[in-house]
Amino acid sequence: MIGTSEPFRICEECDTVWETGAPSNHAPFTILEEHMKQFGKPPLWSLLERLEQGKATAP
């Protein structure tokens, strides 16, 4: 997400967000609206920044 250094995975079809690990049908996961609300941001795809797989690193 633009303005943060916390990478996460998101499903482009259903807006499911996984903050850690690989996508699965089991918790922990949330939806984009709830995830963005944690940062005080609206659930807009324009606020997301696509990273190449394997390139996500914390500063």
C-alpha positions in Angstrom: 0.0 0.0 0.0 1.3 3.4 -0.9 2.7 5.1 2.3 3.4 1.9 4.2 6.1 -0.7 4.1 3.9 -3.6 5.0 3.4 -5.9 2.0 0.3 -8.1 1.8 -1.4 -10.4 -0.7 -4.8 -9.6 -2.2 -7.2 -11.5 -4.5 -8.1 -9.3 -7.5 -11.4 -11.1 -7.9 -12.9 -11.0 -4.4 -10.8 -8.4 -2.5 -9.6 -10.9 0.2 -6.4 -9.8 1.9 -3.8 -12.1 3.5 -1.4 -10.1 5.7 1.0 -13.0 6.1 1.7 -16.3 4.4 0.3 -17.8 1.3 -3.3 -17.3 0.2 -5.7 -20.0 1.6 -9.3 -20.5 2.5 -8.5 -20.5 6.2 -8.0 -17.6 8.6 -6.3 -15.3 9.1 -7.6 -13.2 6.2 -9.8 -10.2 5.9 -11.3 -8.1 3.1 -9.8 -5.0 1.5 -12.2 -2.6 3.1 -11.4 -3.7 6.6 -7.6 -3.9 5.9 -7.5 -0.3 4.6 -9.6 0.9 7.4 -6.9 -0.2 9.9 -4.7 2.4 8.2 -7.3 5.1 8.0 -7.6 4.8 4.2 -10.5 4.2 1.9 -10.6 0.8 0.1 -9.3 2.1 -3.3 -7.1 0.0 -5.6 -5.4 3.2 -6.6 -3.8 3.3 -3.2 -2.1 -0.1 -3.7 1.3 -0.6 -5.2 1.9 -3.9 -7.1 5.2 -5.5 -6.1 7.0 -8.2 -8.1 6.7 -11.6 -6.5 9.7 -12.2 -4.2 10.6 -8.4 -4.1 8.7 -7.5 -0.9 11.1 -6.5 1.8 10.8 -4.4 4.9 13.1 -1.4 5.2 
